[in-house]
């Protein structure tokens, strides 16, 4: 191999290692902040107020297994009935979803504004865009059809909107089927780390909490200000997060505002889900990262954190590329200490410290949740991470090929597994274990 080629590979390896170190430091910073730093939950004490009008949109496409549980739970929430409208957004369902919605609405007159969408572009963002045209309420709350809200959740999600700078709010997602099998237990650990540590630390540090597209709300004026829902992306939630940020609106995360979801119970469904997330997130990254970095109205820390968040689904490909470059340099430039052994040692150190950063987050989240016995499953998450890394890398390569061939990205619905009622009465009574942690944060 020529000297020029080796030099190029060395520069590439240096850039990759630098990025890996930055993400490692980010994981450790978030975890230490969550364990020992000042916790910001400024809106949780608001229990009384002039509650605004709210429409709760329940996105549904072929959701006959789960839609009844969600709607029945929403009927029991603690929010003034004259200010709360439930809008099932039934997007071209071919099963009994429409029939179930109509039956529940007929038994509860005045509580529902039904929206049955029979045509139009597929996808959640397109369905929400059409539904938004029928909404005149000040606040929109969005749920997926498999989500089960606790009794006080709507007030907790609406309270931050008393702050006129808040454009969106995100609550915490907790798997309701965590005990189904090993996969659901691993996903429960992953969700715990992502919300209990990652999202909460970004809120604590004044960085960029992410609106997650469900268990969250958006101010109608803020949505209009950024041009509404973007139907040309698979990740409408991430897209909204960054357009709000660049238009001067704040996104708030509330860790104690919990809602219960159904996570995938088999690996093929999980792989499809994370592939869709990756492709959608990367779309938003391409559309926003340059504008974000150039926007001097946003603080430098927010721009840095926003850029790192946008690049998160690129990192598996970067890490794989680092492994390949390290192997090539180790054999092609074995005579050079700098290009061979030191590079290999750097990657080995990352394997020992860097990859452990994400496990540190999960371990801290498990401790904060008060479920310390689950720490025994932590080593098994390595397998899940490897599978996710390969899936995301494959999705990224496929996405590039699709972009070159100008293929349209297709929205893919996550399969549901619920076969019986999920215990709405128990959910509303608070009998599902909460994840707010022993210190109540």
HELIX and SHEET records of a PDB file:
HELIX    1   1 UNK A    3  UNK A   36  1                                  34    
HELIX    2   2 UNK A   67  UNK A   75  1                                   9    
HELIX    3   3 UNK A   81  UNK A   83  5                                   3    
HELIX    4   4 UNK A   97  UNK A  107  1                                  11    
HELIX    5   5 UNK A  124  UNK A  132  1                                   9    
HELIX    6   6 UNK A  153  UNK A  159  1                                   7    
HELIX    7   7 UNK A  160  UNK A  162  5                                   3    
HELIX    8   8 UNK A  182  UNK A  192  1                                  11    
HELIX    9   9 UNK A  193  UNK A  199  3                                   7    
HELIX   10  10 UNK A  200  UNK A  204  1                                   5    
HELIX   11  11 UNK A  220  UNK A  225  1                                   6    
HELIX   12  12 UNK A  236  UNK A  246  1                                  11    
HELIX   13  13 UNK A  267  UNK A  294  1                                  28    
HELIX   14  14 UNK A  300  UNK A  310  1                                  11    
HELIX   15  15 UNK A  315  UNK A  332  1                                  18    
HELIX   16  16 UNK A  338  UNK A  342  3                                   5    
HELIX   17  17 UNK A  343  UNK A  349  1                                   7    
HELIX   18  18 UNK A  350  UNK A  354  3                                   5    
HELIX   19  19 UNK A  355  UNK A  369  1                                  15    
HELIX   20  20 UNK A  372  UNK A  380  5                                   9    
HELIX   21  21 UNK A  381  UNK A  404  1                                  24    
HELIX   22  22 UNK A  424  UNK A  428  1                                   5    
SHEET    1   A 8 UNK A 115  UNK A 117  0                                        
SHEET    2   A 8 UNK A  84  UNK A  91  1                                        
SHEET    3   A 8 UNK A  54  UNK A  60  1                                        
SHEET    4   A 8 UNK A 139  UNK A 144  1                                        
SHEET    5   A 8 UNK A 216  UNK A 219 -1                                        
SHEET    6   A 8 UNK A 166  UNK A 175 -1                                        
SHEET    7   A 8 UNK A 250  UNK A 261  1                                        
SHEET    8   A 8 UNK A 148  UNK A 149 -1                                        
END                                                                             
